C-alpha cells in the first residue's frame, strides 16, 4: 500500500511537470521540463505505467510517417518531429575516384520538448532502407558510402532520399511492437488484441450473440450463388485479416460461395483455400468438408451466409496475389489510412524485393508491368519506365485492374473477385456487367451490392435470428457480424474504380 501511494504521488508529480504548469506562471505559459510523462512512465511500477502506455500507443504507431524527400533540387526540407520540433535536412553528393560515389545527409535537430526524448527515423530509396535515431539537439550526418548502382544514383538525383519519422519515437515504437505482435497470436490474448484494434480503429462493436453460436444447416435451404463471408479473429490469419480490414474498410476478411450440382448436392467454391502444402489455391469442395474445416479452424471464424435475392438467383486456378493490393488502391491520397502513403508502399516493395524477389514479382511486379504495357521489368525497371512515361508511381498504383489480364500463372483472382466473376457471367450484375472490373472490388464493395435477400422473414428458420435480428444468416461465431451498408448499392458502370476508403468512417462518394 505504501509503494502504491508513493507511486501515485510520483505519477501526479510527473503529470504536473509534464503539463508544464508552474506556480507563479501565467496560465497557458509552458515550461520546458526535464521530461514528459511518456518518457518516464516505464520507470514506474508496471501496474501503473502499462495501462497508461497502452492507451498512448497502438499498433498503428509502428507505421512510419513520411515527412519529405531530400534532394539537390529542393535544397532542404523542414518538419516537426515527435521529440525535436525543429528539424532540417539537406543532401550532399560525394565524389569518388572509382565507382559512383556516395552522399551525406545533413540533419539538424533542435527545440526538443524534453531532455529525455529521442526521434527515430527511417531513410529509404527503392534500393536501400536504413535507420538512425537522435537524442541530442545538434547537427547530425548519415553517410551513404556508395550508391548501389547507376540506377540508384539517377533516382536520388531526380527524387532524393525519402525520410520517414517513427511518430512514437524509440520507446513508443517498441511499445507499439508489443501491441501488434499479439494480433498474430493464436491465443485468447491474441483474439482480444484483434477485437480491441478493430474497435479502436474501425468502430466495431463485437456484441455477443445469443446462443446457439453454431447453426444446424439444412442444405436444401441454401442455393447456388449464396455468399459466405468470414471474419477470423485470432492467430496468423486473424492478424492478417485485421490489418486488411483496417486498410479496406471491410468488416469481413475472407469469402466463399455456395454451389449446387444437378443432383442437389451442396458444394463450396473458394479462392484462397489452404491445401496440405500451405498453398493458397482455388477449390470446389463438398459443403460438409468445408463446414468441418470451419468448425476446427483455430482462428475462431465468425461466418455469415448472405442469400442472393430470389430475383437475381440463377440456376482450378492460382490465388489472386497479383492484384490483391490494387483492389484497395483507387486514388492517389484517399485510400491510405494515416500514416500510410505511396512513399511507404514503394519503400516496403523495395524491402521485399531485396529480401524475397520471387515473392515481390508475384505480388506486384507483373501487375505493375500490366499497367505500364511492359513485360518482365523488375521494380527498378518499373520505376525507370514510369519516369519515362511521365507518370508518378502513386498514379501508376491507381490504374484499374482489368478482368481480362492474364498473368504468368493464369488469370488472377482474389477470394471475392472469384465470386463476383461468377455473378458477372450469370448476369447478376445486370446490364453494367461488361463495364465492371470485379478485380477492383474489395470484400466491403461486394457485400454492399444490392443483390442479396432483403426480407428477413424469408431467411431459413435455422438462422436462429429471432433475438439478434440480423439482416442475414449468421451460422457460426460468438460475436455478431457487422456489415455496414450491407445490401444498399445498385451496380453501375465502372463501379469502384476510383473510391476513397479512409478510416474510421470509410465514406465514399456516390458512383465512384
C-alpha positions as CSV (number, residue, x, y, z in Angstrom):
1,X,0.0,0.0,0.0
2,X,2.9,2.4,0.9
3,X,4.6,1.6,-2.5
4,X,1.3,2.3,-4.3
5,X,0.8,5.6,-2.5
6,X,4.3,6.7,-3.3
7,X,3.9,5.7,-6.9
8,X,0.6,7.6,-7.2
9,X,2.3,10.7,-5.7
10,X,5.2,10.4,-8.2
11,X,2.7,9.9,-11.1
12,X,0.9,13.1,-10.0
13,X,4.2,15.0,-9.9
14,X,5.1,13.8,-13.4
15,X,1.8,14.8,-14.8
16,X,2.2,18.2,-13.1
17,X,5.6,18.8,-14.6
18,X,4.7,17.2,-18.0
19,X,1.9,19.7,-18.4
20,X,4.4,22.5,-18.0
21,X,2.4,24.3,-15.3
22,X,4.4,26.0,-12.6
23,X,3.2,28.1,-9.7
24,X,3.7,31.8,-10.4
25,X,3.4,31.5,-14.2
26,X,0.5,32.8,-16.2
27,X,-2.0,30.1,-17.3
28,X,-1.2,28.9,-20.8
29,X,2.6,29.7,-20.4
30,X,4.5,26.4,-20.8
31,X,7.8,25.4,-19.3
32,X,10.4,23.2,-21.0
33,X,10.8,20.4,-18.5
34,X,13.4,17.7,-18.0
35,X,10.9,15.0,-19.1
36,X,7.4,14.3,-20.3
37,X,5.1,11.6,-18.9
38,X,5.6,9.5,-22.0
39,X,9.4,9.5,-21.5
40,X,9.5,8.3,-17.9
41,X,6.4,6.1,-17.4
42,X,8.4,3.0,-17.8
43,X,10.3,3.8,-14.6
44,X,7.1,3.4,-12.6
45,X,5.7,0.1,-11.3
46,X,4.1,-1.9,-14.1
47,X,0.6,-1.8,-12.6
48,X,0.6,1.9,-13.0
49,X,2.7,2.6,-16.1
50,X,1.5,-0.1,-18.6
51,X,-2.2,0.8,-18.6
52,X,-1.3,4.4,-19.4
53,X,1.3,3.4,-22.0
54,X,-1.1,1.1,-23.7
55,X,-3.5,4.0,-24.2
56,X,-0.8,6.2,-25.6
57,X,0.5,3.8,-28.2
58,X,-1.1,1.3,-30.6
59,X,-0.1,-1.0,-33.5
60,X,-0.7,1.9,-35.9
61,X,2.2,3.7,-34.3
62,X,4.5,1.2,-35.9
63,X,3.9,2.8,-39.3
64,X,6.5,5.4,-40.4
65,X,5.1,8.8,-41.3
66,X,6.6,10.4,-44.5
67,X,8.0,13.8,-43.8
68,X,9.6,14.6,-47.2
69,X,12.2,13.8,-49.8
70,X,15.7,15.4,-49.5
71,X,17.2,16.1,-52.9
72,X,19.5,18.5,-54.6
73,X,16.6,20.2,-56.4
74,X,14.7,21.2,-53.3
75,X,17.7,22.4,-51.3
76,X,16.5,21.3,-47.9
77,X,13.3,20.3,-46.1
78,X,12.0,21.2,-42.7
79,X,9.5,19.5,-40.4
80,X,8.3,18.9,-36.8
81,X,9.4,15.7,-35.2
82,X,7.9,13.7,-32.3
83,X,10.8,14.8,-30.0
84,X,12.5,17.7,-31.8
85,X,10.1,20.3,-33.0
86,X,12.5,22.0,-35.4
87,X,14.3,19.8,-37.9
88,X,16.1,20.4,-41.2
89,X,17.8,18.2,-43.7
90,X,19.8,18.6,-46.9
91,X,21.7,16.2,-49.2
92,X,25.3,16.4,-50.4
93,X,26.8,14.2,-53.0
94,X,30.4,13.0,-52.5
95,X,32.7,12.1,-55.3
96,X,34.9,9.1,-55.7
97,X,37.9,8.3,-57.9
98,X,36.3,5.0,-58.6
99,X,32.7,3.9,-58.7
100,X,29.6,6.0,-58.4
101,X,30.4,8.0,-55.3
102,X,28.1,8.4,-52.4
103,X,26.3,11.0,-50.4
104,X,25.9,12.6,-47.0
105,X,22.6,13.5,-45.4
106,X,23.0,16.5,-43.1
107,X,20.2,16.6,-40.5
108,X,19.9,19.3,-37.9
109,X,17.7,18.8,-34.8
110,X,16.6,21.4,-32.3
111,X,13.8,22.5,-29.9
112,X,13.4,19.2,-28.0
113,X,10.2,19.0,-26.0
114,X,12.1,17.4,-23.1
115,X,15.6,16.3,-22.1
116,X,14.8,12.5,-22.3
117,X,13.1,12.1,-25.6
118,X,14.5,10.9,-28.9
119,X,13.4,10.7,-32.6
120,X,13.7,7.6,-34.7
121,X,13.9,7.8,-38.5
122,X,13.8,5.5,-41.5
123,X,15.6,6.7,-44.7
124,X,14.8,5.0,-47.9
125,X,15.3,4.8,-51.7
126,X,13.9,2.0,-53.8
127,X,17.4,0.3,-53.5
128,X,18.0,0.5,-49.7
129,X,16.4,1.2,-46.4
130,X,18.3,2.3,-43.3
131,X,17.5,3.9,-40.0
132,X,19.0,6.2,-37.3
133,X,17.9,7.8,-34.0
134,X,18.7,11.2,-32.5
135,X,18.5,12.3,-28.8
136,X,20.6,15.5,-28.9
137,X,20.0,18.9,-30.4
138,X,22.8,19.3,-32.9
139,X,24.0,18.7,-36.5
140,X,24.0,15.0,-37.5
141,X,25.2,13.2,-40.6
142,X,24.2,10.0,-42.2
143,X,26.7,8.7,-44.8
144,X,26.0,6.7,-47.9
145,X,29.4,5.3,-48.7
146,X,28.4,4.4,-52.3
147,X,25.3,4.1,-54.4
148,X,24.1,0.5,-55.1
149,X,24.2,1.0,-58.8
150,X,23.8,3.7,-61.5
151,X,20.0,3.5,-61.3
152,X,20.0,4.4,-57.6
153,X,22.3,7.4,-58.3
154,X,19.9,8.6,-61.0
155,X,16.9,8.0,-58.8
156,X,18.4,10.0,-55.9
157,X,19.3,12.9,-58.3
158,X,15.7,13.0,-59.5
159,X,13.7,12.2,-56.4
160,X,16.0,12.3,-53.5
161,X,16.0,10.2,-50.3
162,X,12.7,9.6,-48.6
163,X,12.6,10.5,-44.8
164,X,10.1,8.7,-42.5
165,X,9.5,9.6,-38.9
166,X,8.5,6.9,-36.4
167,X,5.9,9.1,-34.7
168,X,6.1,7.5,-31.3
169,X,9.9,7.6,-31.0
170,X,12.1,4.7,-29.9
171,X,10.0,3.8,-26.8
172,X,6.7,4.2,-28.5
173,X,7.8,2.1,-31.4
174,X,8.9,-0.7,-29.1
175,X,5.6,-0.4,-27.2
176,X,3.7,-0.5,-30.4
177,X,5.6,-3.6,-31.5
178,X,4.4,-5.2,-28.2
179,X,0.9,-4.1,-29.2
180,X,1.0,-5.5,-32.7
181,X,2.6,-8.9,-32.1
182,X,-0.4,-10.2,-30.2
183,X,-2.6,-9.7,-33.3
184,X,-0.9,-12.8,-34.7
185,X,-1.0,-14.9,-31.5
186,X,-3.3,-17.9,-31.6
187,X,-4.5,-17.3,-28.0
188,X,-7.3,-15.6,-26.2
189,X,-4.8,-12.8,-25.6
190,X,-4.3,-12.5,-29.4
191,X,-8.1,-12.6,-30.0
192,X,-8.7,-9.8,-27.6
193,X,-5.9,-7.8,-29.2
194,X,-7.6,-8.1,-32.6
195,X,-11.0,-7.1,-31.2
196,X,-9.6,-4.1,-29.5
197,X,-7.7,-3.0,-32.6
198,X,-10.9,-3.2,-34.7
199,X,-12.9,-1.4,-32.1
200,X,-10.4,1.4,-31.8
201,X,-9.6,1.9,-35.5
202,X,-12.9,0.9,-37.2
203,X,-15.6,1.5,-34.6
204,X,-16.5,-2.2,-34.5
205,X,-18.6,-3.3,-31.5
206,X,-18.4,-7.1,-31.3
207,X,-21.6,-7.7,-29.4
208,X,-22.1,-11.1,-28.1
209,X,-24.7,-13.2,-29.9
210,X,-27.5,-15.1,-28.4
211,X,-26.9,-18.9,-28.3
212,X,-26.6,-21.2,-30.2
213,X,-23.4,-19.9,-31.8
214,X,-23.4,-22.7,-34.4
215,X,-26.3,-23.2,-36.7
216,X,-27.6,-26.6,-37.8
217,X,-27.8,-26.0,-41.5
218,X,-30.2,-27.6,-43.9
219,X,-28.5,-27.7,-47.3
220,X,-31.9,-27.7,-49.0
221,X,-32.4,-24.1,-48.0
222,X,-29.0,-23.0,-49.5
223,X,-28.8,-22.1,-53.2
224,X,-26.1,-21.7,-55.8
225,X,-24.6,-18.2,-55.6
226,X,-25.3,-17.7,-51.9
227,X,-22.4,-15.7,-50.5
228,X,-20.3,-16.7,-47.4
229,X,-18.4,-14.0,-45.5
230,X,-15.9,-14.9,-42.8
231,X,-14.1,-12.9,-40.2
232,X,-11.1,-14.6,-38.5
233,X,-10.1,-13.0,-35.2
234,X,-7.0,-14.8,-33.9
235,X,-3.8,-16.5,-35.0
236,X,-1.8,-15.8,-38.2
237,X,-4.9,-15.3,-40.4
238,X,-6.7,-13.3,-37.7
239,X,-3.8,-10.8,-37.5
240,X,-3.5,-10.5,-41.3
241,X,-7.3,-10.0,-41.7
242,X,-7.4,-7.4,-39.0
243,X,-4.9,-5.3,-40.9
244,X,-6.6,-5.9,-44.2
245,X,-9.9,-4.8,-42.7
246,X,-8.4,-1.7,-41.4
247,X,-7.0,-0.6,-44.8
248,X,-10.0,-1.6,-46.9
249,X,-12.9,-0.8,-44.6
250,X,-14.3,-4.4,-44.9
251,X,-15.8,-6.0,-41.7
252,X,-15.0,-9.4,-43.1
253,X,-11.7,-10.8,-44.2
254,X,-12.5,-13.8,-46.4
255,X,-15.3,-15.0,-48.7
256,X,-16.6,-18.2,-50.4
257,X,-19.6,-19.1,-52.5
258,X,-22.2,-21.9,-52.3
259,X,-22.8,-24.1,-55.3
260,X,-25.4,-26.8,-56.1
261,X,-24.8,-29.6,-58.6
262,X,-27.5,-31.2,-60.8
263,X,-28.2,-33.8,-58.0
264,X,-28.8,-31.1,-55.4
265,X,-25.5,-31.7,-53.6
266,X,-24.1,-28.6,-51.9
267,X,-20.5,-27.5,-52.5
268,X,-18.4,-24.5,-51.6
269,X,-16.2,-22.7,-54.1
270,X,-13.3,-20.9,-52.5
271,X,-10.3,-18.9,-53.8
272,X,-7.6,-18.8,-51.2
273,X,-8.2,-22.2,-49.7
274,X,-5.1,-23.5,-48.0
275,X,-4.1,-27.0,-49.0
276,X,-1.9,-29.6,-47.2
277,X,1.3,-27.9,-48.6
278,X,0.2,-24.5,-47.3
279,X,-0.5,-23.2,-50.8
280,X,-3.4,-20.9,-51.4
281,X,-5.5,-22.3,-54.3
282,X,-9.0,-22.3,-55.7
283,X,-11.1,-25.3,-54.8
284,X,-14.6,-26.7,-55.0
285,X,-15.2,-29.0,-52.1
286,X,-18.3,-30.7,-50.5
287,X,-20.1,-28.5,-48.1
288,X,-19.7,-31.0,-45.2
289,X,-15.9,-30.9,-45.7
290,X,-15.8,-27.1,-45.8
291,X,-18.1,-26.8,-42.7
292,X,-16.0,-29.3,-40.7
293,X,-12.8,-27.3,-41.5
294,X,-14.5,-24.1,-40.4
295,X,-15.5,-25.7,-37.1
296,X,-12.0,-26.9,-36.5
297,X,-10.4,-23.6,-37.6
298,X,-8.2,-22.2,-34.7
299,X,-8.6,-18.7,-36.0
300,X,-12.2,-18.7,-34.5
301,X,-14.0,-17.6,-37.6
302,X,-17.3,-15.7,-37.5
303,X,-19.3,-16.9,-40.5
304,X,-22.4,-15.4,-42.2
305,X,-24.5,-16.7,-45.1
306,X,-25.8,-13.9,-47.4
307,X,-28.5,-15.4,-49.6
308,X,-29.0,-13.9,-53.0
309,X,-32.3,-12.2,-53.6
310,X,-34.7,-14.5,-55.5
311,X,-35.0,-12.0,-58.3
312,X,-31.3,-12.3,-59.2
313,X,-30.7,-16.0,-58.4
314,X,-29.7,-18.2,-61.4
315,X,-29.7,-21.6,-61.9
316,X,-8.8,-24.7,-60.7
317,X,-6.6,-21.5,-60.9
318,X,-3.9,-19.9,-58.7
319,X,-4.9,-17.4,-56.0
320,X,-5.0,-13.8,-56.9
321,X,-1.9,-12.4,-55.2
322,X,-1.1,-10.3,-58.3
323,X,-4.0,-7.9,-57.9
324,X,-4.7,-8.1,-54.2
325,X,-3.4,-4.6,-53.3
326,X,-4.8,-3.0,-56.4
327,X,-8.4,-3.6,-55.5
328,X,-7.8,-1.4,-52.5
329,X,-5.8,1.5,-54.0
330,X,-8.1,3.6,-56.3
331,X,-6.9,7.1,-55.5
332,X,-3.6,9.0,-55.1
333,X,-4.3,10.1,-51.5
334,X,-7.7,8.8,-50.1
335,X,-7.1,5.0,-49.7
336,X,-4.2,5.2,-47.3
337,X,-5.1,5.1,-43.6
338,X,-2.7,7.7,-42.0
339,X,0.3,7.4,-41.8
340,X,0.3,5.1,-44.8
341,X,1.0,6.7,-48.2
342,X,2.6,5.8,-51.6
343,X,6.1,6.6,-50.3
344,X,5.8,3.9,-47.7
345,X,4.3,1.5,-50.2
346,X,7.2,1.8,-52.5
347,X,9.7,1.5,-49.6
348,X,8.0,-1.7,-48.5
349,X,8.1,-3.0,-52.0
350,X,11.7,-2.2,-52.2
351,X,12.5,-4.0,-49.0
352,X,10.6,-7.1,-50.0
353,X,12.2,-7.1,-53.5
354,X,15.6,-7.3,-51.7
355,X,14.6,-9.9,-49.2
356,X,12.2,-12.1,-51.3
357,X,12.5,-11.2,-55.0
358,X,10.2,-14.1,-56.1
359,X,7.5,-13.0,-53.7
360,X,7.8,-9.4,-54.8
361,X,7.5,-10.5,-58.5
362,X,4.3,-12.4,-57.7
363,X,2.7,-9.8,-55.5
364,X,3.2,-6.7,-57.7
365,X,5.8,-6.7,-60.4
366,X,3.6,-8.4,-63.0
367,X,0.6,-6.2,-62.1
368,X,2.7,-3.0,-62.4
369,X,4.0,-4.2,-65.8
370,X,0.4,-4.7,-67.0
371,X,-0.3,-1.1,-66.1
372,X,2.7,0.2,-68.0
373,X,2.2,-2.1,-71.0
374,X,5.6,-3.7,-70.4
375,X,6.8,-7.2,-69.6
376,X,9.4,-8.7,-67.3
377,X,10.6,-5.4,-65.7
378,X,11.7,-5.7,-62.1
379,X,10.8,-3.0,-59.6
380,X,13.7,-0.7,-60.6
381,X,12.9,-1.1,-64.3
382,X,9.3,-0.3,-63.5
383,X,10.4,2.9,-61.8
384,X,12.5,3.9,-64.7
385,X,9.7,3.2,-67.2
386,X,7.2,5.1,-65.0
387,X,9.6,8.1,-65.2
388,X,9.9,7.7,-69.0
389,X,6.2,7.6,-69.5
390,X,5.8,10.8,-67.5
391,X,3.6,9.5,-64.7
392,X,4.3,9.2,-61.0
393,X,4.4,6.0,-59.0
394,X,1.3,6.8,-57.0
395,X,-0.6,7.5,-60.2
396,X,0.6,4.1,-61.5
397,X,-0.9,2.3,-58.4
398,X,-4.4,3.8,-59.1
399,X,-4.7,2.4,-62.7
400,X,-7.7,0.0,-62.5
401,X,-7.1,-3.8,-62.8
402,X,-8.7,-5.4,-65.8
403,X,-10.5,-8.7,-65.5
404,X,-9.1,-10.0,-68.8
405,X,-5.5,-9.6,-67.8
406,X,-3.7,-12.9,-67.9
407,X,-0.6,-13.4,-65.7
408,X,2.2,-15.9,-66.0
409,X,0.2,-18.4,-63.9
410,X,-3.2,-17.6,-65.5
411,X,-5.9,-15.2,-64.6
412,X,-5.5,-13.8,-61.1
413,X,-8.5,-13.8,-58.8
414,X,-8.8,-12.9,-55.1
415,X,-11.4,-14.7,-52.9
416,X,-14.0,-12.0,-53.6
417,X,-13.2,-11.5,-57.3
418,X,-13.6,-15.2,-57.8
419,X,-17.2,-15.0,-56.6
420,X,-18.0,-11.7,-58.4
421,X,-16.7,-13.2,-61.7
422,X,-19.4,-15.9,-61.4
423,X,-22.0,-13.2,-60.7
424,X,-20.8,-11.3,-63.7
425,X,-21.1,-14.3,-66.0
426,X,-24.5,-15.2,-64.6
427,X,-25.9,-11.7,-65.2
428,X,-26.4,-10.9,-61.6
429,X,-24.6,-7.5,-62.0
430,X,-27.2,-6.5,-64.6
431,X,-26.7,-4.6,-67.8
432,X,-23.5,-3.0,-66.4
433,X,-21.6,-6.3,-66.2
434,X,-19.3,-5.6,-69.2
435,X,-18.2,-2.2,-67.8
436,X,-17.4,-3.6,-64.3
437,X,-14.0,-4.9,-63.4
438,X,-14.6,-7.3,-60.5
439,X,-10.9,-7.4,-59.6
440,X,-11.4,-3.8,-58.4
441,X,-13.8,-4.9,-55.7
442,X,-12.9,-5.4,-52.0
443,X,-14.9,-7.6,-49.7
444,X,-16.7,-4.5,-48.5
445,X,-17.6,-3.5,-52.1
446,X,-19.1,-7.0,-52.6
447,X,-21.4,-7.1,-49.5
448,X,-22.6,-3.6,-50.2
449,X,-24.1,-4.7,-53.6
450,X,-27.9,-4.6,-53.6
451,X,-28.3,-8.2,-54.8
452,X,-29.0,-10.0,-51.5
453,X,-32.2,-11.1,-49.7
454,X,-33.8,-8.0,-48.1
455,X,-36.7,-9.8,-46.4
456,X,-35.6,-11.4,-43.1
457,X,-38.8,-13.4,-42.9
458,X,-37.6,-15.4,-45.9
459,X,-34.3,-16.4,-44.1
460,X,-34.2,-20.1,-43.1
461,X,-35.5,-20.9,-39.6
462,X,-32.2,-22.5,-38.6
463,X,-30.6,-19.0,-38.7
464,X,-31.9,-18.6,-35.1
465,X,-32.4,-14.9,-35.8
466,X,-35.4,-14.2,-33.6
467,X,-33.3,-12.3,-31.0
468,X,-30.3,-10.9,-32.9
469,X,-32.4,-9.7,-35.9
470,X,-29.5,-9.6,-38.3
471,X,-30.4,-8.9,-42.0
472,X,-28.5,-12.1,-43.0
473,X,-27.9,-15.5,-41.5
474,X,-25.0,-15.9,-39.1
475,X,-24.1,-19.6,-39.0
476,X,-21.0,-19.5,-36.7
477,X,-19.4,-17.4,-34.1
478,X,-19.9,-15.8,-30.7
479,X,-19.9,-12.2,-31.9
480,X,-22.5,-10.6,-34.2
481,X,-21.0,-10.0,-37.6
482,X,-21.3,-6.3,-38.6
483,X,-21.5,-5.5,-42.3
484,X,-22.1,-1.7,-42.5
485,X,-24.1,-0.6,-45.6
486,X,-24.9,-4.2,-46.4
487,X,-27.2,-4.7,-49.5
488,X,-27.5,-1.0,-50.3
489,X,-25.7,-0.2,-53.6
490,X,-27.1,-0.9,-57.0
491,X,-24.5,-1.9,-59.6
492,X,-23.3,0.8,-62.0
493,X,-20.8,1.3,-64.8
494,X,-17.1,1.4,-63.8
495,X,-18.1,0.6,-60.3
496,X,-15.5,1.0,-57.5
497,X,-12.6,2.1,-59.8
498,X,-11.9,5.5,-58.0
499,X,-13.3,5.2,-54.5
500,X,-11.6,6.6,-51.3
501,X,-11.5,4.4,-48.2
502,X,-10.2,6.3,-45.2
503,X,-10.9,5.1,-41.6
504,X,-12.8,5.3,-39.4
505,X,-15.9,6.0,-41.5
506,X,-14.7,4.9,-44.9
507,X,-17.1,7.3,-46.6
508,X,-17.3,7.1,-50.4
509,X,-18.9,9.4,-53.0
510,X,-21.9,8.3,-55.0
511,X,-20.9,6.3,-58.1
512,X,-17.2,6.4,-57.5
